[in-house]
Amino acid sequence: MPRLLFGILAMAAIVVASNILVQHRLGPWLTWGAITYPLAFLVTDVMNRLHGAAMARRVVLAGFATGVLCSLVGTQIQGEFGPVVTLRVAIASGSAFLVAQLVDIAVFDRIRGGRWWSAPLASSVAGSALDTALFFSIAFSSALTVIHPAEDVSWANEVLPLVGLGPDVPLWVSLALADWMVKLALALIALAPFRLITDRLSPGTA
């Protein structure tokens, strides 16, 4: 129970921090939330390795509940251009988090018997790709305006060179690509703390 509580608190802290930091830009393509959010995959994978898929899913559901609460609070806070969290962003955030984390758990569980790094790396790569694709398309794609027709996402669909260098694409595609590249980098970096934590808490199982 103490370890489950630790996992829940760690996931909740990451979700809350990411919801706050996503409002602060880090260069033209990223926000600070892109740095903290991928740590959610680390928490999920550590819980999965130490306690199995069922307990990891409980931690994810706690994180999902925290994210929904943050979104509800955000929709009531007015910023310069309206609510800090819009309906589409709230739907995108919750859907992407839940689906991506559950896929992460499923992939990890499927290959958990391989080399120590294979399960956390493969599951984080798969989960982060799905998370990025779901979040940015649901939140900003002009093809999905049916979700909330009154919400203006024209700014995200301005056609610009991909991350300032490539072919012309909607802005949200550049934002998604930059976000995914950060997730990939952090998936590799997170292997070190994953091994350290799992070795320390359960020697010989990682």
C-alpha positions in Angstrom: 0.0 0.0 0.0 2.7 2.6 0.8 4.3 2.0 -2.7 0.9 2.3 -4.4 0.4 5.6 -2.5 3.8 6.8 -3.6 3.0 5.9 -7.2 -0.3 7.7 -7.1 1.3 10.8 -5.5 4.1 10.9 -8.0 1.7 10.6 -10.9 -0.6 13.2 -9.5 2.3 15.6 -9.0 3.5 15.1 -12.6 0.0 15.7 -13.9 -0.5 18.9 -11.9 2.9 20.3 -12.7 2.4 19.6 -16.4 -1.0 21.3 -16.4 0.6 24.4 -15.0 3.8 24.3 -17.0 2.1 23.8 -20.3 1.0 27.4 -20.1 4.6 28.6 -20.3 6.5 28.5 -23.6 9.9 27.0 -24.1 11.0 28.3 -27.5 8.7 28.5 -30.5 7.6 24.9 -30.6 7.5 23.7 -27.0 6.2 24.4 -23.5 7.8 23.5 -20.2 5.0 20.9 -19.8 6.7 18.9 -22.6 9.6 18.3 -20.2 7.7 17.2 -17.2 4.8 15.2 -18.7 6.9 12.3 -20.1 7.9 11.4 -16.5 4.4 9.9 -16.3 5.6 7.1 -18.4 8.5 6.5 -16.0 6.1 6.3 -13.1 3.8 3.9 -14.9 6.7 1.6 -16.0 8.3 1.5 -12.5 4.9 0.5 -11.0 4.4 -2.1 -13.7 7.9 -3.6 -13.2 7.6 -3.7 -9.4 3.9 -4.5 -8.9 2.4 -5.6 -12.2 -0.1 -4.3 -14.7 -3.1 -4.2 -12.4 -1.4 -1.8 -9.9 0.0 0.3 -12.7 -3.5 0.8 -14.1 -4.7 2.0 -10.7 -1.9 4.6 -10.6 -2.9 5.7 -14.2 -6.6 6.0 -13.2 -5.5 8.2 -10.3 -3.5 10.4 -12.7 -6.5 10.5 -15.0 -8.8 11.7 -12.2 -6.2 14.3 -11.3 -6.0 15.5 -14.9 -9.8 15.8 -15.2 -9.9 17.8 -12.0 -7.1 20.2 -13.3 -9.0 20.6 -16.5 -12.3 21.4 -14.7 -10.5 24.0 -12.7 -8.7 25.4 -15.8 -12.0 25.9 -17.6 -13.2 28.2 -14.9 -10.0 30.4 -14.9 -10.2 33.2 -17.5 -7.0 34.1 -19.3 -6.3 36.9 -21.8 -8.1 35.0 -24.6 -10.7 33.1 -22.7 -10.5 30.0 -20.4 -7.0 28.8 -19.5 -8.2 25.3 -20.5 -10.6 25.0 -23.4 -13.1 22.2 -23.9 -11.2 20.6 -26.8 -7.9 20.8 -24.9 -9.5 19.2 -21.9 -11.0 16.4 -23.9 -7.7 15.9 -25.8 -5.6 15.9 -22.7 -7.8 13.3 -20.8 -8.3 11.0 -23.8 -4.6 11.0 -24.8 -3.4 10.4 -21.3 -5.7 7.5 -20.5 -5.3 5.7 -23.8 -1.5 6.2 -24.1 -0.9 5.1 -20.5 -3.0 2.0 -20.9 -1.2 1.1 -24.1 2.1 1.7 -22.3 1.0 -0.8 -19.7 -0.1 -3.4 -22.2 3.1 -3.2 -24.3 5.3 -3.3 -21.2 3.4 -6.3 -19.8 3.7 -8.1 -23.2 7.5 -8.0 -23.3 8.4 -7.7 -19.7 10.4 -10.8 -19.8 13.0 -9.5 -22.3 16.1 -7.4 -21.6 15.6 -5.0 -18.7 15.5 -1.9 -21.0 13.2 -3.4 -23.8 9.9 -3.1 -22.0 10.2 0.4 -20.6 11.7 1.7 -23.9 9.2 0.1 -26.2 6.2 0.9 -24.1 7.3 4.5 -23.6 7.9 5.0 -27.3 4.5 3.5 -28.3 2.6 5.3 -25.6 4.3 8.7 -26.3 3.6 8.4 -30.0 -0.1 7.7 -29.4 -0.3 10.4 -26.7 1.1 13.0 -29.1 -1.0 12.0 -32.0 -4.3 11.9 -30.0 -3.7 15.1 -28.1 -2.6 17.4 -30.9 -5.2 16.2 -33.4 -8.1 16.3 -31.0 -7.1 19.6 -29.6 -6.2 21.5 -32.7 -6.9 19.8 -36.0 -9.4 21.7 -38.2 -10.8 18.4 -39.3 -12.2 17.8 -35.8 -13.9 21.1 -35.2 -17.1 19.1 -34.7 -15.9 18.5 -31.1 -16.5 22.1 -30.3 -17.5 24.2 -33.3 -17.4 27.5 -31.4 -13.8 27.1 -30.4 -11.3 29.0 -32.6 -8.3 26.8 -33.6 -7.4 28.8 -36.7 -4.1 29.9 -35.0 -3.0 26.2 -34.8 -3.9 25.6 -38.4 -1.8 28.4 -39.8 0.4 26.9 -42.6 4.1 27.2 -41.8 7.3 25.3 -42.6 7.6 22.2 -40.4 9.4 23.2 -37.2 10.7 26.2 -39.3 12.7 24.0 -41.7 10.6 21.5 -43.6 7.5 21.4 -45.9 4.5 23.6 -45.2 2.1 22.1 -42.7 -0.4 23.3 -40.1 1.3 24.8 -37.0 -0.1 22.1 -34.8 1.8 19.4 -36.7 5.1 21.2 -35.9 4.1 21.5 -32.3 3.3 17.7 -32.2 6.6 16.7 -33.9 8.6 18.8 -31.4 6.7 17.4 -28.5 7.2 13.8 -29.7 10.9 14.3 -30.2 11.2 15.5 -26.6 9.3 12.4 -25.5 11.6 10.1 -27.4 14.7 11.8 -25.9 13.3 11.5 -22.4 12.3 7.9 -22.9 15.9 7.1 -23.5 17.1 9.3 -20.6 14.5 7.7 -18.3 16.1 4.3 -18.6 18.8 5.2 -16.1 16.4 6.2 -13.3 14.1 3.3 -14.2 17.0 0.9 -13.7 18.2 2.6 -10.5 14.7 2.7 -8.9 13.7 -0.8 -9.8 17.1 -2.2 -8.7 16.9 -0.4 -5.4 13.3 -1.3 -4.6 13.4 -4.9 -5.9 16.9 -6.2 -6.5 17.2 -8.7 -9.3 13.8 -8.2 -10.8 14.6 -5.4 -13.3 
